[in-house]
Structure formats: C-alpha cells, structure tokens
Amino acid sequence: MNFNINQCSVNLISPEVAEVIVDESVFAYTRLEENQEVTVIFPGAIIHESFNSHADALEEIGRIWHLIREAEIGMQLLFRSRNRECHTVQIASSH
C-alpha cells in the first residue's frame, strides 16, 4: 500500500492542531506555531520537526509512513522461510 496524501484524512481538532488519519488510524498531528511554522507530532507526544508549510509537513509525514511500511515489509520477509530459518532480505530503498 502506498501513501497518497490525497487519500489520507486531515481533521482540524482545534484552530492550531490537525490530526492526519492514515489507514483509519491517527498517524500524526500537525500544530501551527505562533511563528507560522508547522510542527509534526506523532502519537505519544513525539515532536518530530517543524516545517515552513502544511504541504512540507504532510510530505514529511508521508516519508515517515513509507519508512515504517518498508521496515514492516522487511520484518515480514525476515521471518519467511520454508525451513523456518531466520534470514535477512535486502530491500532497496527508493529514497
């Protein structure tokens, strides 16, 4: 599944804070700061980084989503083996 910014939902939950919904779950939040920067925050109050625009913040959220999906796929491949042996599989990154 590919992250498509047009297929996620962004819900404004206060004048400064929006939640980004991906796969029917809250994946991240954005917060508009007083200096007009947009901060990306992940659940658990993990403050990631601030950006100059909402578009840049959403692009970063997509990049992080791709990294997590790549890692999940890598872990699935790591444990797949006909002999039930653990092995590693090299995954080429498109980043």
C-alpha positions, 0 to 999 in steps of 0.5 A, spaced: 500 500 500 502 506 498 501 513 501 497 518 497 496 524 501 490 525 497 487 519 500 489 520 507 484 524 512 486 531 515 481 533 521 482 540 524 481 538 532 482 545 534 484 552 530 492 550 531 492 542 531 490 537 525 490 530 526 492 526 519 488 519 519 492 514 515 489 507 514 483 509 519 488 510 524 491 517 527 498 517 524 500 524 526 498 531 528 500 537 525 500 544 530 501 551 527 506 555 531 505 562 533 511 563 528 507 560 522 511 554 522 508 547 522 510 542 527 509 534 526 507 530 532 506 523 532 502 519 537 505 519 544 507 526 544 513 525 539 515 532 536 518 530 530 520 537 526 517 543 524 516 545 517 515 552 513 508 549 510 502 544 511 504 541 504 512 540 507 509 537 513 504 532 510 510 530 505 514 529 511 509 525 514 508 521 508 516 519 508 515 517 515 509 512 513 513 509 507 519 508 512 515 504 517 511 500 511 518 498 508 521 496 515 514 492 516 515 489 509 522 487 511 520 484 518 515 480 514 520 477 509 525 476 515 521 471 518 519 467 511 522 461 510 520 454 508 525 451 513 523 456 518 530 459 518 531 466 520 534 470 514 535 477 512 532 480 505 535 486 502 530 491 500 532 497 496 530 503 498 527 508 493 529 514 497 
